């Protein structure tokens, strides 16, 4: 019961602080709709939250949750004097409420999948669990030991994702729950940000609603995989919204700048993609309106300045050269072997997913298998097919048809030229991004597989335009209703079922639980058994094991120098020395697993027998690939 209260308080804290910080950032903005202010101001607050924690981190100001609460209360104090919190009931309000229901369904789907098993999926989330634990305990986002790289996702890697979750976890006190819940919340919130982006660009709430529905059903538009891109790409539609609005109204410039900078302190490659979109937007309107948008230029300049001051300037100073910085902060290093279908030498970075998958084809976009019969729709539309879990491929058959229809209506319809050409330009950039480094006509690559989420985002708006255009083409109200129902069903069947199935199935816990004989069930069961033990300090003899300990809500000071040194000296320690050190440092359990036997001590199993025979340790769990001893 106490843990549930902590979790509820952490949710309230996150939403309150985000809204309050947003009130500070958007103080001079007059939003047209109350619901728009609630949502987009909260989003701006999340962006300011991560920029502030990055800045405080490099200034070595401890990241206590009370600090952010105090700052946010200033925003709340000034806002409550000047705004109304009433939401008038209009047609646009009804559309938003339906979009909010879609948000809730999306959030349910992601949490249902994430909480359907006790572990963290794949490998990245375990590394994030380590970093979140560190931020929670030490209130810092900088490496604790000079010259030693302990964390994969902190310093110089952009710290926002683990930083914000580490602050929130100070209240919720469960790393596993915090990662799963707030990751699902981030990616679901992106739907609401997308709604208002689409509404502002198209000036139609109906298109915004249709766009939100398509995005929620699109497999490529997020999965519940836990990584920093969930936060970065949640901020993407938010940043585009403020970017577009800042061109028209200078009061939006601060929010646009902070939102863009927030992506820079979350993911460097997603930030570069945002700047590509910003540049295209600037060039497009300069040509279209025959004048330079100084507001847009200023936003781009301020994004770089804020990102430099709050994180990257300090990182460059610390690591001295861009080459050194790239090794620890810019993601993947040397590229591996390419898939046979990739016939060119890419310029840039493909990323492991594209290298392994190869060239993306019509099958990947439409999610169809033409070798199957249309009379076997589940097989033809790949309803139950295997897909990637970090960035699933595909839009879906019905949605792709609607995107094509929407593009045609945009080109030949009566929509404002600025709207149609902006959407089509952004869609083309995302499409080219997906094919980056794999086609002769697009050799430039920047993690092409991650462009799928951005393509799904922009394509959903174009598809939403297609839905509304088809419905409005019918003269009879009854016919329009029938068309709407058929379109919703077809999108759900050819996209939504695939997405729901993928996001609610069992995802494996990572390569550390696999060996030469396949899945190591005994090792998995051993680590999962830790969920039955009240949170305590547990010493894992292997580095991988320490990630699992932290990701399963226990504690270990893996970033402490004495722990690192003791682990390296463990093969030479006697049972008495091990027992004495563990008791001195308040560890209640010690875990030996197959990783330790394989890489650290070939005589590890013999050492375990010595520990047991010494009488200093009790056996809590023992199997071939894992032994847990009670101190």
Buried (B, 14 or more C-beta within 10 A) or exposed (E): EEEEEBBEEBBEBBBBBBBBBBBBBBBEBEBEBBBBBBBBBBBBBBBBBBBBBBBBBBEEBEBEBEBBBEBBBEBBEBBEEEBEEEBEEEEBBEBBEBBBEBBEBBBEBBBBBBBEBBBBBBBBBBBBBBBBBBBBBBBBBBBBEEEEEBBBBBBBBBBBBBBBBBBBBBBBBBBBBBBBBBBBBBBBBBBBBBBBBBBBBBEBBBBBBBBBBBBBBBBBBBBBBBBBBBBBBBBBBBBBBBBBBBBEEEBBBBBBBBBBBBBBBBBBBBBEBBBBBBEBBBEBBBEEEEEEBEBBEBBBEBBBEBBBBBBBEBBBEBBEEEEBBBEBBBBBEEBEEBEEEBEBEBEBBBBEBBBBBBBBEEBBBBBBBEEBEEEEEEBBBBBEBEBBBBBBBBBBBBBBBBBBBBBEBBEEEEBEEEBBBBBBBBBEBBBBBBBBBBBEEBBEBBBBBBBBBBBBBBBBBBBBBBBBBBBEEBEEEEEBEEBBEEBBEBBBBBBBBBBBBBBBEEBBBBEBBBBEEEEBEBBBEBBBBBEEBEBBBBBBBBBBBBBBBBBBBBBBBBBBEEBBEBBEEBBEBEBEEBBEBBEEBEBBBBBBBBBBBEEBBEEBBEBBEBBBEEEBBEEBBBBEBBBBBEB
